[in-house]
Amino acid sequence: MGNKLSYVYHISVITADCSHASTIDSLSVTLIGTKGQSNKMKLDHKGLHFFNERHKQYKMHCKESLGDIVLVRLEHARFQGKRWFCSKVIVEDCAGRRSFRFPCNSWVKKNQSVELREGTAKKPSEDELDILKQNREKELDQRRKTFRWKTYAEGMPKCVDIKKTCDLPLDVQFSFSKNTEFQFTLTSALVKLKLAEFIHLQTHWRSMEDIEKYFGVNKTKESEFVKSMWEEDTFFGYQFLNGCNPIMIKKCKEIPSNFAVTNDMVSRFLEKSTSLQNEMQKGNIYLVDYQLLDEFPANTIHGKLQYLPAPLCLLYKDPDNQLKPIAIQLKQKAHPQNPIFLPSHSADWLLAKIYVRSADFNYFQLITHLLHTHLLAEVFCMATHRNLASVHPLYKLLIPHTRYTLQINIMARDKLLGKSGVFQKSISTGGKGLPKLLQKAHSCLTYRSLCLPEDIAARGVEDIPCYYYRQDGMKLWNTIKWFVEEMIKYYYPSDRDVIKDTELQDWAKEIFSNGFLNRKESGIPESFRTVHELIKFLTMVLYTCSVQHNAVNGGQFDFAAWMPNASPTLRRPPPSFVGGTTQQDILKSIADVGSTVRTLAAVWLLSRNSDDFVKLGDYPEERFTEETPRKLISEFQSALQHIDGEIALRNKTLNPGYPYLRPALMENSVAI
């Protein structure tokens, strides 16, 4: 053939369909195959060739076949723009009639060169091995330099060592549209809620009617229902099942020794001809225990010490399947000045329930929400970026479930947990005690508690009626498990394939060491020896980053907008005797005006989905190139759509409905 360039490749370069993805700069491409590499070919430039173009085709002429194309090198030379978002590159070998797909799904910055690996997650041949090994090592080395671990506080999961969101790699930052829409400031939220002028008020509320005036401006259908029902015992019990913190309730088989409740105290609130012991044996008595909050050094707000109870609450499932509280103790240690409050205690009973609801709000925000979803999702995200190459099947499976997590957590550490954040200024668990509570909660966090079926069984709540969190959650857990299982069995036919995957084993080690701080008692695996172990763990990861986060995040505004139902702080200690409570006592105990509106703005902001919301099961970026995983994604989406229809239909018969685990309304990642 001499020097004649007769071997032709067709190259398609696809720009992503998102805001500011295009470029008018100079781009070039080089093909690298098992038999050699091409010369660098300059693509169209100094024009509109990558501006509002989604698909651009080119011909490359080579002297001879390059063999299997294993890498594509893209280079972006600066002209006018700063970056370009490439979706993928497709190379067609005209003579061999073969097609190679190279997913990119990332920003290519000015004066940058990137190498894309062929998207099929197959075992490389001997010819490919050295080339791909070098590419993998180069990619992961760069990622590890970018995504460094940092200790935020001793005893807590480690986090990314980046303080400013602008220092994050472009690929993990908010999109242009989300960044424009989502300004993580309470000021903007307060303006929209028409509450900005009240944020600095330190006075207590004068009446429930005054609270209602401000509530009325921002109410939703759900929050209005909460306001109308918040004093009712049945709704108080309902919130332990389907509120923002549905993981606390457990079956009570024996009254704790530190809970001074007796049969004589509560028998009148049970059915006739029965007893507390009988109802416990029947499985009708339940307990909520906030022991983790015991001896917590509560925050100081405006120079005034705040209070945080560590209550125990006993509940009874009556013959009508309604869950009602029958006894409340507001501190952990039984004592004459730590009385048992009963439903017959009128205003004292309402105040006791307010203290329980405040404890629940604080526990939920810091432990159930922040620690169990946000901080763990960040650990999974970091380990994925640091240990799994972009062509690795688990990277492709996991990365959509890490979208925006790093940025939202950096912003949370600054705007919510920082010195001038909402926790410091408005919430009992703010201040110096905040990291101590997270450390305490993390020290008893277990693998079992993160796996819904095991958690439900451990708490003995498999059969409690009207537990929609459990019903919907189990459907989604099983569907995610099926999807993960089919994916994993496609890529890992045997246990040996799992054991030999060094990237996977490194991923597991980093999660165990940096997320769970090498605590063997947590039950978190240090490595994977079987396909079954891997399937279970990945199911937990996907569920935590999507379903569990939505379950505890989605209803914040609905349940907390009416502040007396979820007071973020308490300005008086728990009452030490029964009798004499007035409405003014209640108003002087709950959060003041400024703390109320600041917290209201925060939960409003954190309950909203953005315009570029990606629902569970949607994968807008094409990463899997093989037919089988693409088919499984389609089947997964169909299963989720079916579940969504079932929940929507059921909710038509409920008041209130339970929409927080509808797949159509659920973000694919911890993105808010």
C-alpha positions in Angstrom: 0.0 0.0 0.0 3.1 2.3 0.3 2.3 5.6 1.9 -1.2 5.8 0.6 -3.7 6.5 3.4 -6.3 4.0 2.5 -7.7 2.6 5.9 -10.7 4.7 6.8 -12.4 5.3 10.2 -15.6 7.1 10.7 -15.6 9.2 13.9 -18.7 10.6 15.5 -18.3 13.2 18.2 -21.4 13.9 20.3 -21.7 17.0 22.5 -23.9 16.6 25.6 -27.4 18.1 25.6 -27.1 20.4 28.5 -26.6 24.1 29.2 -23.2 25.6 28.2 -22.0 22.2 26.8 -20.8 23.6 23.4 -17.6 25.1 22.3 -16.2 27.0 19.3 -12.6 26.1 20.2 -10.1 23.9 18.4 -10.5 20.2 19.1 -8.4 17.2 17.9 -8.7 13.5 18.1 -6.2 10.6 18.1 -7.1 6.9 17.9 -5.1 4.3 19.8 -5.4 0.7 18.9 -3.8 -2.7 19.7 -1.6 -2.3 16.5 -0.7 1.3 16.8 -2.0 4.8 16.9 -3.1 7.4 14.4 -1.8 10.8 13.8 -3.6 13.6 15.6 -6.4 14.9 13.5 -7.7 18.4 14.0 -11.5 18.7 14.1 -13.5 21.7 12.9 -12.7 24.8 14.8 -13.2 28.6 14.8 -16.8 28.2 13.9 -20.1 26.8 15.1 -19.3 23.1 14.6 -19.7 22.3 18.3 -22.2 25.0 19.1 -25.7 23.6 19.4 -24.5 20.6 17.5 -25.3 17.2 19.1 -23.6 14.9 16.5 -20.7 15.7 14.3 -19.1 13.1 11.9 -15.5 12.9 10.5 -13.4 10.6 8.4 -9.9 9.6 9.5 -7.5 8.1 6.9 -4.7 5.8 8.2 -2.0 3.8 6.4 -3.2 0.6 7.9 -5.5 -1.0 10.5 -4.9 0.1 14.1 -6.4 -3.1 15.3 -9.1 -2.9 18.0 -9.5 0.7 19.0 -9.0 0.8 22.8 -8.5 4.5 23.5 -9.6 7.8 22.0 -7.5 10.9 22.9 -9.4 14.2 22.8 -7.5 17.5 23.0 -9.1 20.9 23.6 -7.0 23.8 22.6 -8.1 27.2 23.9 -9.5 29.7 21.5 -12.3 31.6 23.1 -14.2 29.3 25.3 -13.2 27.6 28.5 -14.8 24.1 28.5 -16.8 21.6 26.4 -19.0 18.8 27.6 -18.4 15.7 25.5 -21.1 13.0 25.7 -19.3 10.2 23.8 -17.2 9.3 20.7 -18.1 6.5 18.3 -15.5 5.0 16.0 -16.5 2.8 13.1 -13.9 0.6 11.4 -15.2 0.7 7.8 -13.0 -2.2 6.6 -13.6 -4.4 9.6 -17.2 -3.3 9.9 -16.9 -2.9 13.7 -18.0 -0.2 16.0 -16.3 1.0 19.2 -18.1 3.3 21.7 -16.2 5.6 24.0 -18.4 7.2 26.7 -17.1 10.5 28.0 -19.9 12.3 29.9 -17.5 14.9 31.3 -16.2 18.4 30.8 -13.0 18.8 28.7 -11.3 22.0 29.9 -9.1 24.4 27.8 -5.7 23.1 27.0 -6.6 19.6 28.4 -6.1 16.2 26.9 -8.4 13.3 27.9 -8.2 9.6 27.0 -11.4 7.7 26.7 -11.5 4.0 27.1 -13.7 1.8 25.0 -17.0 1.4 27.0 -17.5 -2.3 27.0 -16.4 -3.5 30.5 -14.8 -6.7 29.1 -11.7 -8.4 30.1 -8.8 -7.0 28.0 -6.8 -9.1 25.6 -3.0 -9.5 26.0 -2.6 -6.8 23.3 -4.8 -4.4 25.2 -3.6 -5.1 28.7 -0.5 -2.8 28.9 -2.3 0.1 27.2 -5.3 -0.1 29.4 -3.4 -0.7 32.5 -1.4 2.5 31.9 -4.6 4.4 31.2 -6.3 3.1 34.3 -3.4 4.0 36.6 -3.2 7.4 35.1 -6.9 8.0 35.5 -7.0 6.8 39.1 -3.8 8.6 40.1 -5.3 11.9 38.9 -8.6 11.2 40.7 -6.8 10.4 44.0 -5.0 13.7 43.8 -8.3 15.5 43.2 -10.5 13.6 45.7 -8.5 13.6 48.9 -9.9 12.4 52.2 -10.2 14.8 55.2 -11.2 14.3 58.8 -14.0 16.7 59.6 -14.2 15.7 63.2 -12.8 12.7 65.0 -15.2 9.7 65.2 -17.2 10.8 62.1 -17.0 9.6 58.5 -14.3 11.3 56.5 -15.2 13.7 53.8 -13.7 15.4 50.7 -10.8 17.7 51.4 -12.3 20.7 49.5 -13.8 23.7 51.2 -15.1 25.7 48.3 -17.5 24.3 45.7 -15.8 26.2 43.0 -12.7 24.0 43.6 -14.6 20.8 42.8 -13.9 19.2 39.4 -16.5 20.5 36.9 -17.9 17.0 36.5 -19.2 16.9 40.0 -20.3 20.5 40.4 -23.9 21.6 40.0 -25.1 22.2 36.5 -25.4 25.7 35.2 -29.2 25.6 35.6 -29.1 24.1 39.1 -26.4 26.6 40.2 -28.5 29.5 38.9 -31.7 28.2 40.5 -30.3 26.9 43.8 -28.7 29.6 45.8 -28.0 27.9 49.2 -28.8 30.9 51.2 -31.4 31.4 53.9 -31.8 35.0 52.8 -33.2 34.1 49.4 -35.5 31.5 51.0 -36.7 34.0 53.6 -37.5 36.6 51.0 -39.5 34.1 49.0 -41.4 33.0 52.1 -41.9 36.7 53.1 -40.2 36.2 56.5 -37.0 38.1 56.1 -37.9 40.9 58.5 -38.5 38.5 61.4 -35.3 36.5 61.3 -33.6 38.6 64.1 -36.6 38.6 66.5 -35.6 36.9 69.8 -39.0 37.1 71.4 -41.3 34.2 72.1 -44.5 33.8 70.2 -47.4 35.6 71.8 -50.1 33.1 70.7 -50.8 30.2 68.5 -52.8 32.6 66.3 -49.6 34.6 65.7 -47.7 31.5 64.5 -50.6 30.7 62.2 -50.4 34.1 60.5 -46.9 33.3 59.3 -47.6 29.7 58.6 -50.6 30.7 56.4 -48.3 32.4 53.9 -46.4 29.3 53.1 -48.6 26.3 53.8 -49.1 23.3 51.6 -51.9 20.8 51.5 -49.8 18.4 53.6 -48.6 21.0 56.1 -52.1 22.3 56.6 -53.2 18.8 57.5 -50.4 18.6 60.0 -51.5 21.9 61.6 -55.0 20.7 61.9 -54.1 17.3 63.5 -50.9 18.0 65.4 -52.5 17.8 68.9 -54.3 14.5 68.2 -52.7 11.4 69.7 -53.5 9.3 66.6 -51.5 11.7 64.4 -48.7 11.8 66.9 -48.4 8.0 66.6 -48.8 8.1 62.9 -45.7 10.3 62.5 -43.4 7.6 64.0 -44.5 5.4 61.0 -44.7 7.9 58.1 -43.1 11.1 59.2 -39.6 12.3 58.6 -38.0 9.9 61.1 -39.7 6.5 60.5 -36.9 4.4 61.8 -37.2 4.9 65.5 -40.2 2.8 66.5 -39.8 -0.7 67.7 -41.9 -3.4 69.3 -41.7 -3.4 73.1 -41.6 -6.8 74.7 -40.4 -5.6 78.1 -40.6 -2.1 79.7 -37.0 -0.7 80.1 -35.8 -0.6 83.6 -35.2 3.2 83.4 -38.8 3.8 82.2 -41.0 4.1 85.4 -44.3 3.3 83.7 -46.6 0.8 85.4 -49.8 -1.1 84.4 -51.8 1.0 86.9 -50.8 4.2 85.1 -51.8 3.1 81.6 -54.5 0.4 82.0 -57.3 3.0 81.5 -55.9 3.8 78.0 -56.0 0.2 76.9 -59.0 -2.0 76.1 -61.1 -3.2 79.0 -60.2 -6.6 80.6 -56.5 -6.4 79.5 -53.2 -5.2 80.9 -50.0 -3.7 79.8 -48.3 -7.1 80.1 -51.0 -8.9 78.0 -50.8 -6.2 75.3 -47.0 -6.6 75.1 -47.4 -10.3 74.7 -49.9 -9.7 71.9 -47.4 -7.4 70.2 -49.5 -4.3 70.5 -47.0 -2.2 72.6 -44.3 -0.1 70.9 -41.4 2.0 72.2 -39.5 5.0 70.9 -36.3 5.7 72.8 -34.1 8.8 72.2 -31.3 7.4 74.4 -28.6 8.8 72.1 -29.6 12.3 73.1 -29.0 11.7 76.8 -26.6 14.1 78.5 -26.2 16.1 75.2 -24.7 19.6 75.8 -27.5 21.6 74.2 -26.8 24.7 72.1 -26.7 28.3 73.4 -28.8 30.7 71.2 -28.6 34.5 71.7 -26.7 33.9 74.9 -29.5 31.7 76.3 -29.0 28.0 77.1 -31.4 25.7 75.1 -32.6 22.3 76.1 -32.9 18.9 74.4 -34.8 16.1 76.1 -33.9 12.4 75.7 -37.5 11.0 76.0 -39.0 7.5 76.1 -42.5 7.2 74.6 -44.7 4.1 74.9 -47.4 3.6 72.2 -50.4 1.2 72.0 -51.9 -0.2 68.8 -55.6 -0.4 69.5 -58.2 -2.7 68.0 -58.8 -0.1 65.3 -55.1 -0.4 64.3 -54.5 3.1 65.4 -51.2 3.8 67.1 -51.5 6.1 70.2 -49.1 7.3 72.8 -50.0 6.1 76.3 -47.0 7.3 78.4 -44.1 9.7 78.0 -41.0 10.2 80.2 -38.8 13.1 79.1 -35.5 12.1 80.6 -33.6 8.8 80.6 -33.2 8.3 84.4 -36.3 7.5 86.4 -36.7 10.0 89.2 -39.5 11.7 91.2 -38.7 14.9 89.3 -38.8 13.1 86.0 -42.5 12.2 85.9 -44.5 10.0 83.6 -46.9 12.1 81.5 -50.2 10.4 80.6 -53.0 11.3 78.1 -55.2 12.3 81.0 -52.8 15.1 81.9 -54.4 17.6 79.5 -52.1 20.6 78.8 -49.1 18.8 80.4 -49.7 16.0 78.0 -49.5 18.3 75.0 -46.3 19.9 76.3 -44.8 16.5 76.8 -45.6 15.6 73.2 -44.1 18.8 72.0 -40.9 17.9 73.8 -40.9 14.4 72.2 -41.5 16.0 68.7 -38.6 18.4 69.3 -36.3 15.6 70.2 -37.4 13.7 67.1 -36.8 16.7 64.9 -33.2 17.1 66.2 -32.5 13.4 66.1 -33.8 13.1 62.6 -31.9 16.1 61.2 -28.5 15.2 62.6 -28.6 11.4 62.7 -31.2 9.9 60.4 -30.8 12.5 57.7 -27.3 14.0 57.8 -25.3 11.0 59.1 -27.2 8.0 57.7 -27.7 9.5 54.2 -25.6 12.6 53.4 -22.4 11.6 55.1 -22.5 8.0 54.0 -23.4 8.9 50.4 -20.3 11.1 50.4 -18.1 8.2 51.5 -19.6 6.0 48.8 -19.0 8.8 46.3 -15.4 9.4 47.3 -14.5 5.7 47.3 -16.0 5.3 43.8 -14.1 8.2 42.3 -10.8 7.1 43.9 -10.9 3.4 43.1 -13.1 2.6 40.1 -12.0 3.5 36.6 -14.7 5.1 34.4 -15.1 2.0 32.3 -15.5 -0.3 35.4 -19.1 -1.6 35.5 -19.5 -0.6 39.2 -18.4 2.9 38.4 -21.1 3.1 35.7 -23.7 1.6 38.1 -22.8 3.9 41.0 -21.8 7.3 39.6 -25.4 8.4 38.7 -26.3 7.9 42.4 -23.5 10.3 43.5 -24.6 13.2 41.4 -24.2 16.6 43.2 -23.5 14.8 46.6 -20.1 16.4 47.1 -21.3 19.9 46.4 -24.4 19.7 48.5 -22.4 18.4 51.4 -19.7 21.0 51.2 -22.5 23.6 51.2 -24.2 22.0 54.1 -20.9 22.0 56.2 -20.6 25.7 55.5 -24.2 27.0 55.5 -25.9 24.6 57.9 -23.3 23.2 60.2 -20.9 26.2 60.2 -20.5 28.9 62.8 -23.1 31.1 61.2 -25.3 28.2 60.0 -28.8 27.3 60.9 -27.8 24.6 63.5 -25.7 27.2 65.4 -28.3 29.9 65.4 -31.6 28.0 65.7 -31.4 24.3 66.6 -30.8 22.6 70.0 -28.2 20.2 68.5 -26.0 23.1 67.2 -23.0 24.4 68.8 -20.1 22.5 70.4 -22.1 19.4 71.1 -22.9 18.8 67.4 -19.8 16.7 66.5 -20.0 14.8 69.8 -23.6 13.6 69.0 -22.5 12.6 65.5 -19.6 10.7 66.9 -21.8 8.9 69.4 -24.3 8.0 66.7 -21.6 6.8 64.4 -20.1 4.6 67.0 -23.3 2.5 67.1 -24.1 2.6 63.4 -24.4 -0.9 61.9 -24.7 -2.5 58.5 -27.9 -4.2 59.6 -29.6 -0.9 60.4 -28.8 0.3 56.8 -30.4 -2.7 55.2 -34.2 -2.2 55.3 -35.3 -5.9 55.6 -33.0 -6.5 58.5 -33.8 -3.2 60.2 -37.5 -3.9 60.0 -37.0 -7.4 61.4 -34.7 -6.1 64.2 -37.3 -3.5 65.3 -40.2 -6.1 65.1 -42.4 -3.9 62.9 -43.0 -6.3 60.1 -46.8 -6.4 60.7 -47.7 -3.0 62.1 -50.5 -1.6 59.9 -50.4 1.6 57.9 -46.6 1.7 57.9 -46.3 3.0 54.4 -42.6 3.7 54.8 -42.1 0.0 55.3 -44.5 -1.1 52.5 -43.2 1.2 49.8 -39.6 0.8 51.0 -39.7 -3.0 50.8 -41.0 -2.8 47.2 -38.2 -0.5 46.2 -35.5 -2.5 48.1 -36.5 -5.7 46.4 -36.7 -4.0 43.0 -33.2 -2.4 43.4 -31.9 -5.7 44.7 -33.2 -7.5 41.5 -31.6 -4.9 39.3 -28.3 -5.0 41.1 -28.3 -8.8 41.1 -28.9 -9.1 37.4 -26.2 -6.5 36.7 -23.6 -8.1 38.9 -24.2 -11.6 37.7 -23.7 -10.3 34.1 -20.3 -8.9 35.0 -19.3 -11.3 37.8 -20.4 -14.9 36.8 -18.5 -16.4 39.8 -17.2 -15.6 43.2 -13.7 -15.9 41.8 -14.4 -12.9 39.6 -15.3 -10.8 42.6 -12.2 -11.9 44.6 -9.9 -11.1 41.7 -11.3 -7.6 41.1 -8.6 -5.4 42.7 -10.5 -2.1 42.0 -13.6 -3.5 43.7 -11.6 -4.7 46.7 -9.9 -1.3 47.1 -13.3 0.4 46.9 -14.6 -1.8 49.8 -11.5 -1.2 51.9 -11.8 2.6 51.6 -15.4 2.6 52.6 -14.7 0.4 55.6 -11.7 2.5 56.7 -12.8 6.0 55.9 -16.5 5.7 56.2 -16.8 3.3 59.2 -13.4 4.0 60.7 -12.3 0.3 60.7 -15.1 -0.6 63.2 -15.4 -4.4 62.8 -18.4 -4.3 65.1 -20.3 -2.3 62.5 -20.6 -5.4 60.4 -19.6 -3.5 57.3 -17.5 -5.8 55.0 -13.8 -5.0 54.6 -13.8 -7.0 51.3 -16.1 -9.1 49.2 -15.6 -12.8 48.8 -18.9 -13.8 47.1 -21.2 -12.4 44.5 -24.0 -12.5 47.1 -22.1 -10.2 49.5 -21.5 -7.7 46.7 -25.1 -7.7 45.7 -26.3 -7.0 49.2 -23.9 -4.2 49.8 -24.6 -2.5 46.4 -28.3 -2.7 47.1 -27.7 -0.9 50.4 -25.6 1.8 48.7 -28.2 2.5 46.0 -31.1 2.4 48.4 -29.3 4.8 50.8 -28.4 7.3 48.2 -31.9 7.5 46.7 -34.8 5.9 48.5 -33.7 6.4 52.1 -32.7 9.9 51.5 -36.0 10.8 49.9 -37.9 9.1 52.7 -36.3 11.4 55.4 -35.8 14.5 53.3 -38.9 14.9 51.2 -41.4 15.6 54.0 -39.4 18.1 56.0 -41.5 21.1 55.1 -44.7 19.3 55.3 -44.1 18.1 58.9 -42.1 21.0 60.2 -43.8 24.1 58.6 -46.2 24.1 61.6 -43.4 24.7 64.1 -45.2 23.5 67.3 -45.2 20.0 65.7 -41.4 20.1 65.3 -39.8 22.8 67.4 -36.1 23.1 66.4 -35.1 24.1 69.9 -36.6 24.3 73.4 -36.0 27.3 75.7 -37.1 25.7 78.9 -36.0 22.4 80.6 -38.4 19.5 80.6 -41.1 20.0 83.2 -40.3 18.3 86.5 -43.8 17.8 87.8 -47.3 17.2 86.5 -49.9 20.0 86.7 -50.3 23.7 86.0 -49.1 23.9 82.4 -50.7 26.9 80.5 -50.6 27.9 76.9 -48.1 30.6 77.8 -45.8 27.9 79.3 -46.0 26.2 75.9 -45.3 29.3 74.0 -42.3 30.2 76.2 -40.9 26.7 75.8 -40.9 26.3 72.0 -38.6 28.1 69.6 -38.6 31.9 69.4 -39.6 33.8 66.3 -36.2 34.1 64.8 -35.3 30.4 65.3 -38.7 29.5 63.8 -38.4 31.4 60.6 -34.8 30.5 60.0 -35.5 26.8 60.4 -38.6 27.1 58.3 -36.6 28.7 55.5 -34.0 25.9 55.7 -36.5 23.0 55.5 -38.4 24.8 52.7 -35.2 25.1 50.7 -34.1 21.4 51.4 -37.5 20.0 50.4 -37.6 21.4 46.9 -36.6 19.5 43.7 -34.6 21.5 41.1 -35.4 21.8 37.4 -32.7 19.4 36.5 -34.0 16.7 38.9 -33.2 13.2 37.8 -35.6 10.6 39.1 -34.7 7.2 40.4 -33.8 4.8 37.6 -33.2 7.5 35.0 -29.7 7.4 33.5 -29.5 10.3 31.0 -25.8 9.8 30.4 -25.1 6.7 28.4 -22.4 4.7 30.2 -23.3 1.1 29.5 -22.7 0.1 25.9 -23.6 -3.6 26.0 -27.1 -4.8 25.2 -27.8 -6.7 28.4 -27.2 -3.9 30.9 -29.1 -1.5 28.7 -32.0 -3.9 28.6 -31.9 -4.3 32.4 -32.0 -0.5 32.9 -35.1 -0.4 30.8 -36.7 -3.2 32.8 -35.7 -1.5 36.0 -37.4 1.7 34.9 -40.6 -0.2 34.0 -40.7 -1.8 37.4 -40.3 1.5 39.1 -43.0 3.0 37.0 -45.3 0.2 38.1 -44.5 0.8 41.8 -45.1 4.5 41.3 -48.6 3.8 39.8 -49.5 1.5 42.7 -48.5 4.1 45.3 -50.3 7.0 43.5 -53.4 4.9 43.3 -53.3 3.9 47.0 -52.6 7.5 48.0 -56.0 8.6 46.5 -57.7 6.6 49.3 -55.5 8.1 52.1 -55.6 11.3 54.1 -52.8 12.2 54.4 -51.2 10.3 51.5 -47.6 9.1 51.6 -45.8 10.4 48.5 -42.2 10.4 49.8 -41.3 7.0 48.2 -42.9 7.5 44.9 -40.1 6.8 42.3 -41.4 9.5 40.0 -40.8 12.1 42.7 -37.5 10.6 44.0 -34.1 12.0 43.2 -31.6 9.4 42.0 -28.9 10.7 44.4 -28.4 12.9 47.5 -28.6 16.1 45.5 -30.4 18.3 47.9 
